Amino acid sequence: MGAGLRLAIFTDTYAPQVNGVARTLERLVAAVEARGGAVRVETAEDPFAAHDARVRRWPSAPFWAYPQLRVAAPRRGEVTERLARWRPTLIHAATPFGVGLAGRAAATALRVPLVTSYHTSFSEYLRHYGLGALDAVAWPYLRWFHNSGRRTFVPTESVAGQLRGQGFHGLRVWGRGVDPTRFHPRFRSGEMRAAMGARGDELVVAYVGRLAPEKGVHVALEAMHRVAQTMGTQVRFALAGDGPAEARCRALAPPGTWFAGALHGAALSAFYASADLFVFPSTTETFGNVILEAMASGVPVVAPDVGATLELAGPGTARLVRGGDVSSLAQGIVALVHDSAERARLRRAGLRVASARTWAAVWDRLLAEYRDVIDSRTDRAA
């Protein structure tokens, strides 16, 4: 299906950065190549990146609101000249800022079809950083950027509905999958549980993700304080990830909380599978890859009852709580700690959900959309 595809990806975030967008795009590169296509990536430089001939990295600087994210402003003339020699058949702009804008400009100059993808709820992020007044500017800008492409790929139907309401066109759902060779109950580890602080019958509540205000980690930490008051040392809290709010999170954490830092590979697999509950406090997600990874690892999920999350962790597959509500989250955790039968039922339900989300099907659908865009250049149907 990918034979003949020459895909140029423009993104401000890419491996080795650790976030859902970077990880998904890295998988996309591998999927296109496995299906006979070729890929080039234009992105921001990263001091920890290994050399990759497929990837062109541009000088970058830390983003002021989130230093772990770097932004770049590629020289558009040079980008266009290099791409003209490579002769892409499709350009995919995955972020709407410096690097993504260079991709949009190159697509226009070379008359190559452009598609975009919407990964981040920027309006929600602006509110978390006290910049909600910029909403009036953000939506028109995002609409202009994404509507310049032939497709805008979104992770869920709920996000598609939100963007339709904002006047976006050409929306298609590009879902996510989970790799069962990396996330599975067999990776449960006594050594990892000891590192988490669990002893005997103590239960571990886990969080995986960035330590940032928009992720709602402060809600989880306050909820775990209340759980500790109720359950004492019967429950431990363990977090995997880093971010700009790490110092504040450590200050807010209940005694005995373990901060594992950013984990990768086998350590991340063991972290998920060694937990007894997984807490997902964010109300800003457009998808929530970590929910699928927890489910595939056989860990019951406690999550907020908000749109995008409900498409993965709906009633019957997760314990749903009120989004952003500390008391509701604490009560949901305590209820599951006391109910081993319900934990077992949610574990089975989560495994069923995860088993149906294969990456192969995700990539086949996306590449079919790519082919349709290339073959039908005037198709701008919403």
C-alpha positions in Angstrom: 0.0 0.0 0.0 2.9 2.4 0.7 4.8 1.5 -2.5 5.6 4.7 -4.4 4.8 6.9 -1.5 7.5 9.5 -0.8 6.4 11.2 2.5 7.9 14.3 4.0 7.0 14.8 7.6 7.3 18.2 9.3 7.1 18.3 13.1 8.5 20.3 15.9 8.7 17.2 18.1 10.3 13.9 17.2 12.3 11.1 18.8 14.2 10.9 21.1 11.7 13.3 22.7 9.3 11.4 24.8 5.7 12.3 24.2 2.8 10.8 22.3 3.3 12.8 19.1 7.0 12.0 18.8 6.4 8.3 19.5 3.5 8.1 17.0 5.5 9.8 14.2 8.5 7.5 14.8 6.1 4.6 14.4 4.7 6.2 11.2 8.1 6.3 9.6 8.7 2.6 10.3 5.2 1.7 9.0 5.6 3.6 5.7 9.0 2.1 5.1 7.7 -1.4 6.0 5.1 -1.0 3.3 7.6 0.0 0.6 7.5 3.8 0.9 10.2 6.3 1.6 10.2 9.0 4.3 12.1 12.2 5.2 11.6 14.1 8.5 12.2 17.8 9.1 12.2 18.6 12.8 13.9 20.6 15.6 17.4 19.7 16.8 17.7 17.6 19.9 21.0 17.3 21.8 20.3 13.6 22.5 19.4 12.6 19.0 21.5 10.0 17.2 22.4 10.6 13.5 19.7 9.5 11.1 20.1 10.2 7.4 16.3 10.4 7.0 16.0 13.2 9.6 17.0 16.9 9.0 17.2 18.7 12.3 17.1 22.5 12.5 18.6 24.8 15.2 16.1 25.2 18.0 15.5 26.7 21.3 13.4 25.6 24.3 9.8 26.6 24.3 9.3 29.2 27.0 6.2 27.5 28.5 7.6 24.0 28.3 11.4 23.9 28.2 11.5 20.1 27.3 9.9 21.0 24.0 12.2 22.7 21.4 11.0 24.9 18.6 12.7 25.8 15.4 12.3 28.1 12.4 13.8 26.3 9.3 15.0 28.4 6.4 12.1 27.9 4.0 14.0 28.4 0.8 16.6 25.7 1.8 13.8 23.3 2.8 12.0 23.8 -0.5 15.2 23.3 -2.5 16.1 20.1 -0.7 12.6 18.7 -1.1 12.5 19.6 -4.8 15.5 17.3 -5.3 13.9 14.5 -3.2 10.6 14.8 -5.0 8.0 14.0 -2.3 4.5 12.8 -3.3 2.9 14.0 0.0 3.8 16.4 2.8 2.4 15.9 6.3 2.7 18.8 8.7 2.2 17.4 12.2 2.6 20.6 14.2 1.3 24.1 13.3 4.3 26.2 14.3 7.9 26.8 13.0 8.7 23.4 11.4 5.1 22.8 10.3 4.8 26.2 8.7 7.9 25.4 6.7 6.2 22.3 5.5 3.1 24.2 4.5 5.2 26.7 2.6 7.1 23.9 0.8 3.9 22.2 -0.2 2.6 25.4 -1.7 5.8 26.2 -3.6 6.2 22.6 -4.9 2.5 22.0 -5.6 2.7 18.8 -3.5 -0.5 17.7 -1.6 -0.5 18.7 2.0 -2.1 17.0 5.0 -2.0 18.0 8.6 -2.7 16.4 11.9 -4.1 17.8 15.1 -2.5 16.2 18.2 -2.8 18.8 21.0 -5.7 20.7 22.5 -3.9 24.1 22.4 -6.9 26.0 23.7 -7.0 23.8 26.9 -3.2 24.2 27.3 -3.5 28.0 27.0 -5.9 28.0 29.9 -3.7 25.9 32.1 -0.8 28.3 31.5 -3.0 31.3 32.3 -3.2 32.4 28.6 -6.9 31.7 28.0 -7.3 35.2 26.5 -5.3 34.0 23.4 -8.1 31.6 22.5 -9.5 34.4 20.2 -6.3 34.3 18.3 -5.5 30.6 18.5 -8.6 29.2 16.9 -8.5 31.4 13.7 -4.8 30.6 13.3 -5.3 26.9 13.8 -8.2 26.9 11.4 -6.1 28.8 8.8 -3.2 26.3 9.1 -5.2 23.1 9.0 -7.7 24.1 6.4 -4.8 24.7 4.0 -4.3 21.0 3.7 -6.4 18.3 2.0 -7.0 16.4 5.2 -6.7 17.1 8.9 -6.1 13.9 10.8 -7.5 13.8 14.4 -7.2 11.0 17.0 -10.8 10.6 18.0 -14.4 11.3 16.9 -14.9 13.7 19.8 -12.0 15.8 18.7 -13.3 15.8 15.1 -16.7 17.1 16.4 -15.0 19.9 18.3 -13.0 21.0 15.3 -16.0 20.8 13.0 -17.7 23.3 15.4 -14.7 25.6 14.9 -15.0 25.5 11.1 -12.3 22.9 10.2 -12.6 20.9 7.0 -11.4 17.6 5.6 -11.4 15.9 9.0 -10.5 12.2 9.2 -9.9 10.1 12.3 -6.4 8.6 12.6 -6.6 6.4 15.7 -3.8 4.9 17.7 -2.8 1.3 18.5 -0.8 -0.5 21.1 2.1 -2.9 20.7 1.4 -6.1 22.7 5.0 -7.2 22.5 5.9 -4.1 24.6 2.8 -3.8 26.9 1.6 -7.0 28.4 0.8 -8.5 31.9 3.8 -10.9 31.5 6.1 -7.9 32.3 4.9 -7.7 35.9 8.1 -7.7 38.0 8.7 -8.2 41.7 11.8 -6.1 41.4 9.9 -3.2 40.0 7.2 -3.5 42.6 9.9 -3.3 45.3 11.3 -0.2 43.7 7.7 1.2 43.7 7.7 0.7 47.5 5.1 -2.1 47.5 5.4 -4.8 50.1 3.2 -7.8 50.6 -0.4 -7.1 49.7 0.1 -3.4 49.2 -1.4 -2.0 46.0 0.4 0.4 43.6 -1.4 3.2 41.8 0.6 4.3 38.8 0.8 7.4 36.6 2.7 7.6 33.3 3.1 10.9 31.5 4.6 14.4 31.6 4.7 16.2 34.9 3.0 19.4 33.6 0.1 21.5 34.8 -2.2 20.6 31.9 -1.8 16.9 32.7 -3.8 17.2 35.9 -1.0 15.6 38.0 -1.7 17.9 40.9 -5.3 16.5 41.0 -3.9 12.9 41.2 -1.4 13.9 43.9 -4.1 15.6 46.1 -6.4 12.6 45.5 -3.6 10.2 46.6 -3.2 12.3 49.8 -6.9 11.5 50.6 -6.4 7.9 49.6 -3.5 7.7 52.0 -5.5 9.2 54.8 -8.2 6.5 54.2 -6.0 3.5 53.4 -2.7 4.3 55.1 0.3 2.4 53.7 -2.0 -0.1 52.0 -1.6 1.9 48.8 1.5 3.3 47.1 1.8 5.9 44.4 4.4 5.7 41.6 4.9 8.1 38.7 6.9 7.7 35.5 7.8 10.8 33.6 9.4 14.2 33.9 8.5 17.7 33.0 8.4 21.4 34.1 6.2 20.7 37.1 8.4 18.0 38.6 9.7 20.1 41.6 6.1 21.1 42.5 4.9 17.5 42.1 7.5 16.3 44.5 6.6 18.9 47.0 2.9 18.0 46.8 3.4 14.2 46.8 2.2 12.1 49.8 4.9 10.3 51.8 6.2 7.2 50.1 5.5 8.4 46.6 8.1 7.1 44.0 9.2 9.3 41.1 10.8 7.0 38.6 11.7 9.6 36.1 11.3 9.1 32.3 11.3 5.3 31.6 11.8 3.6 28.3 11.9 0.0 26.9 11.8 -2.9 29.3 11.7 -0.6 32.3 8.5 1.2 31.1 6.9 -2.2 30.2 7.6 -3.5 33.8 6.4 -0.2 35.4 2.9 -0.5 33.8 2.5 -4.2 34.4 3.7 -4.0 38.0 1.0 -1.6 39.0 -2.4 -2.6 40.4 -4.3 0.6 39.2 -3.6 3.2 36.7 -4.7 6.8 37.2 -5.2 9.1 34.2 -6.2 12.6 35.6 -5.8 14.7 32.4 -8.9 16.4 30.9 -6.9 18.0 28.0 -6.0 14.9 26.0 -6.9 14.4 22.4 -6.3 10.7 22.7 -4.3 9.3 25.7 -1.9 6.6 24.5 -1.0 5.7 28.0 -4.6 4.5 28.7 -4.2 1.8 26.0 -0.7 0.9 27.2 -2.1 0.4 30.7 -5.0 -1.7 29.5 -2.7 -3.8 27.4 -0.6 -4.3 30.5 -3.6 -5.7 32.4 -4.0 -2.7 34.7 -7.4 -1.3 35.6 -7.8 2.4 34.6 -9.3 5.2 36.6 -10.0 8.1 34.2 -12.2 11.3 33.8 -15.5 11.2 32.1 -14.5 13.5 29.2 -14.9 13.1 25.4 -11.7 11.8 24.0 -11.0 9.6 27.0 -14.5 8.0 26.8 -13.7 6.6 23.4 -11.1 4.4 25.0 -12.1 4.1 28.6 -15.8 4.1 28.5 -18.3 2.8 31.0 -17.6 -0.9 31.6 -13.9 -0.7 30.6 -12.6 1.8 33.2 -13.6 3.4 36.5 -14.9 6.8 35.4 -14.7 9.9 37.7 -15.5 13.6 37.3 -12.8 15.4 35.4 -10.6 17.6 37.6 -12.5 16.6 40.8 -10.1 15.5 43.6 -12.8 13.9 45.7 -14.3 11.9 42.8 -10.8 10.6 41.8 -10.0 9.7 45.4 -13.3 7.9 45.9 -12.9 6.0 42.6 -9.4 4.8 43.6 -10.5 3.7 47.1 -13.6 1.9 45.7 -11.4 -0.2 43.5 -8.8 -0.9 46.2 -11.6 -2.4 48.2 -13.1 -4.4 45.3 -10.8 -7.0 43.9 -13.6 -8.5 41.8 -14.2 -5.2 40.0 -10.5 -4.8 39.5 -10.4 -8.2 37.8 -13.4 -7.4 35.6 -11.9 -4.1 34.5 -8.6 -5.8 33.8 -10.3 -8.3 31.5 -12.3 -5.5 29.8 -9.2 -3.4 29.3 -7.3 -6.3 27.7 -10.2 -6.8 25.3 -10.1 -3.1 24.2 -6.4 -3.1 23.8 -6.3 -6.4 21.8 -8.7 -4.8 19.2 -6.4 -1.7 18.7 -3.7 -3.1 16.4 -1.1 -0.7 14.8 -1.3 -2.6 11.6 -4.9 -1.7 11.1 -4.2 1.9 12.1 -1.4 2.3 9.5 -3.4 0.6 6.7 -6.3 3.1 7.2 -3.9 6.1 7.3 -2.0 5.0 4.2 -5.3 4.5 2.3 -6.2 8.1 3.2 -2.7 9.2 2.0 -3.3 7.4 -1.3 -6.7 8.9 -1.8 -5.3 12.4 -1.3 -2.5 11.8 -3.8 -4.9 10.3 -6.4 -7.7 12.9 -5.9 -5.9 16.2 -5.5 -9.1 18.2 -5.6 -10.9 16.3 -3.0 -11.5 18.7 -0.1 -14.7 17.0 1.3 -15.3 17.5 5.0 
